Amino acid sequence: MRLLVLGGTEFAGRAVVEAALGRGWEVTVLNRGRHTPVPGTRSLVGDRTAPDGLAALAEGEWDAVVDTWSSAPRPVLEAARQLRGRARRYVYVSSCSVYAWAPPAGYAEDAPLVEGAEADAEQTEYARDKRGGELAAVDAFGAEHSLLVRAGLLLGPYENVGRLPWWLTRIARGGPVLAPGPRELPLQYVDVRDLAEWILGAVEQELSGPYNLMSPQGHTTMGEFLDTCVRVTGAAAELRWTEPQVILDAGVEPWTQLPVWVPPGSDLHDALHSADVSRAVATGLACRPVEETVADTWAWLQDIGGTAPQRPDRTCKGLDPEVEAKVLAAAAEGSGASGGVPATTP
């Protein structure tokens, strides 16, 4: 198989490249040359936002193209149109954010969608841009030769968004850790390497159309996730499980200040952790256990010196230590004053 990856040096794109090389595929990557290419690839340099930025793609044929672009739809349209007729399939890594807010628990690929930006539009906002990218891929390749991968929460080695790396770094620091409850809160995510393997399998199967791509509902829980972080780091950390309302009353933002976590019963939890992924599972999606994802990410973090890369176009994640201490103190005080069930449990 001949694969072209637009990007291919960071997180999802890198995972696709490494998985394809592992299958013995011939891999070409096009990017701005800011990061060291994965060994074994044919590397082309080009800036998709610049005039003639796709000049390096003037020649060549591929069985599939994988595009992880997440800004303005226009570069997706330009790349897809240039490659039309020289690639058999266009795989666009989209997002579950393309569903109209708020998608109901258990939503599938036929749920209502946001109004996408025009396929040739400049940057608007994330959900509309991702939907615009989908429209661009279909515009150029047609519905039968475009694959829309609506990814959910991505975790794993090389993460440059700051979710799992923040939790690992915080827990490695030790001491009392604000653990957002409840412990049994179901989580739904996908290891970026499992995403990559499914994409390559989908190319081999010549799949098309949209697919929700994350683990089955309840693949793990908040308790299992954070307990695993403690075990893997070997830290002297004490998880202080805290009721969601205590956290929300303190003004802490779910998802950003406490990455991965969103309170149960909220629209945000339904949108991020309760999608129907039966279509992806039926076509080969297999998800590794949380222990492997956490352990491999921790090993990678240690290997690069403990500081994860951060995408400049993404907000910084995590809770300030002073804010964390205040919330823990307030939770302890509240449990002592109530005489009832404590807000935190060891």
Secondary structure, DSSP 8 states (H G I E B T S, - for coil): -EEEEES-SSHHHHHHHHHHHHTT-EEEEEE-S-S---TTSEEEE--TTSTTTTGGGSS--BSEEEE---S-SHHHHHHHHHHBTTBS-EEEEEEGGGB-SS--TT--TTS-B-----TT-----HHHHHHHHHHHHHHHH-GGGEEEEEE--EESTT--SSSHHHHHHHHHH-EEEEEES-TT-EE--EEHHHHHHHHHHHHHHT--EEEEES--TTSEEHHHHHHHHHHHHT--EEEEEE-HHHHHHTT--EETTEET---TTSHHHHHHH----HHHHHTT-----HHHHHHHHHHHHHHTTS-----TTS------HHHHHHHHHHHHHHHHHH-SS-SEE-
